[in-house]
């Protein structure tokens, strides 16, 4: 572990973790992964143990992007550090890498991408608890993310409530009939140029600079999500629609819908009722209608009886992009509620 960013009041360690679960993964992506861990001011001066907040990235996000600077804004590790230096209750903040060569993993276990959910829960969390003075208890552990990361936060607390007792989702992927189906139509049109074969497009994509054709964004996302949600046993991604017509393949589409957090609520009601804190937000002009998805997710939580006092729900004026300033807001909210 090497300390970096000595101008911080706390410390950001850039570590490397060796994952046995990701070794020989279907895409041939690295099984040695970067893992950044921030410790708050005072961590090195006491024997105190701290709650931990795990941060997972959105689609096409990679770990190094947390250090990127945009005009007039600080990177999230710096804004988090300023919060803790300013008096917010100290937390260990863990930045997890789950990038794949298709742009993401959705933090699920899949024969098409690899065992990224298990990697997060069964390798990263124990590694952090072994190497840092965390409080190794669900009531002292939260997970947060935006977009695909928000989706990952929702499903992880549903699937592993033994590990995570709180979560925050910023414009997390939900309500798939609104967020995903519009993209299917664009993708089906784009595939006409590739004989309706997404593998032909992908070969072309890999042979030239990425995102130099207008269809690239829609098709790489479709390929990634199909690899995560509807890969065959041999890892081959199955599209959720007929590529020549755009007509939904109901059996494949059902596999996608099984991962829709809105639809997952009822079957994971006990896990969700056990959570201590749930932050949900989205911009009212979100291009993928994730504000409506956030409302639908909130409504499902009400149906299963999650108490209002455990939930922060907020819609704000914004689209999907440029909402990184929301991360510090939920971080403080979670830090004030995690057990110490």
C-alpha positions in Angstrom: 0.0 0.0 0.0 1.5 3.3 -1.1 0.2 6.7 0.2 -0.7 9.3 -2.5 -2.2 12.8 -2.5 -0.3 14.0 0.5 -2.1 17.4 0.2 -5.3 15.6 1.5 -6.2 15.9 5.1 -6.7 12.2 5.1 -4.9 9.7 2.9 -5.7 7.9 -0.4 -4.0 4.5 -0.9 -3.8 3.1 -4.4 -3.7 -0.7 -3.8 -3.7 -3.7 -6.1 -5.9 -6.8 -5.2 -5.4 -10.2 -6.8 -8.8 -11.8 -7.6 -9.0 -15.5 -7.8 -12.7 -15.2 -8.9 -11.8 -13.0 -11.9 -8.8 -15.2 -12.9 -9.5 -16.6 -16.4 -12.7 -14.6 -16.8 -14.6 -15.0 -20.1 -13.4 -11.7 -21.5 -9.8 -12.2 -20.6 -9.8 -9.0 -18.5 -7.1 -8.6 -15.7 -7.6 -10.5 -12.5 -5.2 -8.1 -10.7 -7.3 -5.0 -10.0 -6.7 -1.5 -8.6 -8.4 -0.7 -5.4 -8.3 2.8 -3.9 -9.0 3.2 -0.2 -9.3 6.6 1.4 -8.9 7.0 5.2 -10.1 10.1 7.0 -8.1 12.7 9.0 -6.9 11.2 12.3 -7.0 7.6 11.1 -3.2 7.2 11.5 -3.2 8.8 15.0 -5.5 6.4 16.8 -6.6 2.8 17.1 -10.2 3.7 16.3 -12.2 1.6 13.9 -14.3 3.3 11.2 -17.4 2.6 9.1 -16.8 1.9 5.4 -18.6 3.3 2.3 -18.0 1.4 -0.9 -18.2 3.5 -4.1 -18.9 1.7 -7.4 -18.7 3.3 -10.9 -21.2 3.9 -13.6 -21.0 2.3 -17.1 -17.7 2.9 -18.9 -16.3 4.3 -15.7 -12.9 3.1 -14.6 -11.1 3.6 -11.3 -8.6 6.2 -12.5 -11.5 8.4 -13.6 -12.2 9.3 -9.9 -9.1 11.5 -10.2 -10.3 13.3 -13.3 -10.7 17.1 -13.0 -13.5 19.0 -14.8 -13.7 22.8 -14.9 -14.6 24.3 -11.6 -15.1 21.0 -9.8 -13.0 18.8 -7.6 -12.7 15.0 -8.0 -14.8 13.1 -5.5 -11.9 11.9 -3.3 -11.1 15.5 -2.7 -14.6 16.6 -2.0 -15.0 13.6 0.4 -11.8 14.6 2.1 -13.0 18.2 2.5 -16.2 16.9 4.2 -14.3 14.8 6.7 -11.8 17.5 7.4 -14.7 19.8 8.0 -16.2 17.7 10.7 -18.3 15.0 9.0 -18.1 11.7 10.9 -15.0 9.9 9.6 -15.4 6.9 7.2 -13.1 4.6 5.2 -14.1 5.1 1.6 -13.4 2.3 -0.8 -13.3 2.9 -4.6 -13.9 -0.5 -6.4 -12.8 -1.3 -9.9 -15.2 -3.5 -11.9 -14.3 -2.4 -15.4 -14.5 -4.9 -18.3 -13.4 -4.7 -21.9 -17.1 -4.2 -22.7 -17.2 -1.1 -20.5 -18.7 -2.6 -17.4 -19.9 -5.5 -15.4 -23.2 -4.3 -13.8 -21.7 -5.9 -10.7 -23.4 -9.2 -11.4 -22.0 -12.7 -11.8 -22.4 -13.7 -15.5 -21.0 -16.4 -17.8 -20.5 -13.6 -20.3 -18.3 -11.2 -18.2 -17.2 -12.9 -15.0 -18.0 -13.1 -11.3 -18.0 -9.4 -10.4 -20.7 -9.6 -7.8 -18.8 -12.3 -5.9 -15.6 -10.4 -6.5 -17.0 -7.3 -4.7 -18.7 -9.2 -1.9 -16.4 -12.1 -1.2 -13.0 -10.7 -2.1 -12.9 -6.9 -1.9 -14.9 -6.5 1.3 -12.8 -9.1 3.3 -9.6 -7.7 1.9 -10.5 -4.2 3.1 -11.5 -5.5 6.5 -8.2 -7.3 6.8 -6.0 -4.4 5.8 -7.8 -1.4 7.3 -9.4 -0.7 10.7 -13.0 -1.0 9.6 -16.0 -2.0 11.6 -16.7 -5.4 10.0 -20.5 -5.3 10.4 -23.4 -4.6 8.0 -24.6 -1.7 10.2 -21.3 0.0 9.6 -21.0 -0.7 5.9 -22.7 1.1 3.0 -22.5 1.0 -0.8 -23.1 3.9 -3.2 -23.0 4.6 -6.9 -24.4 6.4 -9.9 -26.1 4.9 -13.0 -24.9 1.4 -13.3 -23.2 1.9 -10.0 -26.5 3.0 -8.5 -28.0 -0.2 -9.9 -25.1 -2.2 -8.4 -25.8 -0.5 -5.0 -29.5 -1.5 -5.2 -29.0 -5.1 -6.1 -26.1 -5.7 -3.8 -28.0 -4.6 -0.7 -30.9 -6.9 -1.9 -28.6 -9.9 -2.5 -26.2 -9.4 0.3 -27.9 -7.7 3.3 -25.5 -9.6 5.5 -22.7 -7.3 4.2 -24.3 -3.9 3.5 -26.8 -2.2 5.8 -27.1 1.1 3.9 -27.0 2.3 0.3 -27.2 5.3 -2.0 -28.3 5.2 -5.6 -27.9 8.2 -7.9 -29.9 7.8 -11.1 -29.5 4.0 -10.8 -30.7 1.8 -13.7 -34.3 0.9 -13.1 -37.7 0.5 -14.9 -36.2 -1.1 -18.0 -39.1 -0.7 -20.3 -38.4 3.1 -20.1 -34.6 3.1 -19.8 -33.5 0.4 -22.1 -36.2 -0.3 -24.8 -35.8 3.1 -26.6 -32.2 2.1 -27.2 -33.1 -1.2 -28.7 -34.8 0.6 -31.6 -31.7 2.6 -32.4 -29.5 -0.4 -32.0 -31.6 -2.5 -34.4 -31.4 0.3 -37.1 -27.6 0.5 -36.6 -27.1 -3.2 -37.0 -28.5 -3.0 -40.6 -25.0 -1.9 -41.6 -23.5 -5.1 -40.1 -25.9 -7.7 -41.5 -27.8 -7.5 -38.2 -24.8 -9.2 -36.4 -23.5 -7.4 -33.4 -20.3 -9.4 -33.4 -19.5 -7.9 -36.8 -19.9 -4.5 -35.4 -17.8 -5.4 -32.4 -15.0 -6.6 -34.6 -15.1 -3.3 -36.5 -15.2 -1.4 -33.2 -12.1 -3.1 -31.9 -10.2 -2.5 -35.2 -10.4 1.3 -35.0 -10.5 4.2 -32.5 -13.5 3.7 -30.2 -16.5 6.0 -30.6 -15.7 7.2 -34.0 -19.0 6.1 -35.5 -22.4 7.4 -34.2 -23.7 3.9 -33.4 -20.9 2.9 -31.1 -22.4 4.1 -27.9 -25.7 2.3 -28.3 -24.1 -0.9 -29.5 -21.3 -1.3 -27.0 -23.9 -0.7 -24.2 -26.2 -3.3 -25.7 -23.4 -5.8 -26.1 -22.3 -5.2 -22.5 -25.7 -5.5 -21.0 -26.5 -8.6 -23.0 -23.3 -10.1 -21.8 -24.3 -9.3 -18.2 -28.0 -10.2 -18.2 -28.6 -12.7 -21.0 -25.4 -14.6 -21.9 -25.7 -18.2 -22.8 -24.0 -20.9 -20.8 -21.0 -20.6 -23.1 -20.8 -16.9 -22.5 -22.3 -15.8 -25.8 -24.5 -12.7 -25.3 -28.1 -13.1 -26.5 -29.8 -9.9 -27.6 -33.2 -9.2 -26.0 -34.7 -8.4 -29.4 -34.7 -9.7 -33.0 -31.9 -7.8 -34.6 -33.6 -7.6 -38.0 -37.0 -6.2 -36.7 -36.4 -5.0 -33.2 -39.2 -7.3 -31.9 -38.6 -8.3 -28.3 -37.5 -11.8 -27.6 -39.8 -12.3 -24.6 -37.8 -15.2 -23.1 -34.5 -13.2 -23.3 -36.2 -9.9 -22.2 -37.6 -11.7 -19.2 -34.0 -12.4 -18.1 -33.2 -8.7 -18.2 -36.4 -7.8 -16.3 -35.4 -10.2 -13.6 -32.5 -7.8 -12.9 -34.8 -4.7 -12.8 -34.5 -3.3 -9.2 -38.1 -2.2 -9.3 -39.2 -5.7 -10.1 -36.7 -7.2 -7.6 -38.2 -5.4 -4.6 -41.1 -7.7 -3.8 -38.9 -10.9 -3.8 -36.2 -9.2 -1.6 -38.6 -7.5 0.7 -37.0 -8.8 3.9 -33.5 -7.7 2.8 -34.8 -4.2 2.0 -36.8 -3.9 5.2 -33.6 -4.7 7.1 -31.6 -1.7 5.7 -30.9 1.2 8.0 -30.6 3.9 5.4 -31.6 4.3 1.7 -30.7 7.3 -0.4 -32.5 7.6 -3.8 -32.1 10.5 -6.2 -32.2 11.4 -9.9 -32.4 14.4 -12.2 -35.9 15.3 -13.5 -34.6 15.5 -17.1 -32.6 12.2 -17.0 -32.2 11.0 -20.6 -32.9 7.4 -19.6 -36.0 8.4 -17.6 -34.3 7.2 -14.4 -36.1 9.8 -12.4 -39.3 7.8 -13.2 -37.4 4.7 -12.3 -36.4 6.2 -9.0 -40.0 7.1 -8.2 -41.1 3.6 -9.1 -38.4 2.1 -6.8 -39.4 4.4 -4.0 -43.1 3.4 -4.5 -42.2 -0.3 -4.3 -40.3 0.3 -1.0 -43.4 1.9 0.4 -45.5 -1.1 -0.6 -43.3 -3.5 1.3 -43.3 -1.3 4.4 -39.8 0.3 4.5 -40.2 3.1 7.0 -40.1 6.6 5.5 -37.6 7.8 8.1 -35.0 5.4 6.7 -35.3 6.8 3.1 -34.0 10.0 1.6 -35.8 10.5 -1.8 -35.1 13.5 -4.0 -35.6 14.6 -7.6 -33.5 17.6 -8.7 -33.1 19.7 -11.9 -30.6 17.9 -14.0 -30.0 15.3 -16.7 -28.0 12.1 -16.3 -24.6 13.7 -16.8 -22.6 16.1 -14.6 -24.3 15.1 -11.3 -21.1 14.0 -9.5 -21.8 16.8 -7.0 -24.5 14.5 -5.6 -21.9 12.0 -4.2 -20.8 14.1 -1.3 -24.4 14.8 -0.3 -25.2 11.1 0.1 -21.8 10.4 1.6 -22.4 12.8 4.6 -25.9 11.4 5.0 -24.7 7.9 5.1 -21.7 8.8 7.4 -24.1 10.3 9.9 -26.1 7.1 10.0 -23.6 4.3 10.0 -22.9 2.6 13.3 -19.7 3.5 15.1 
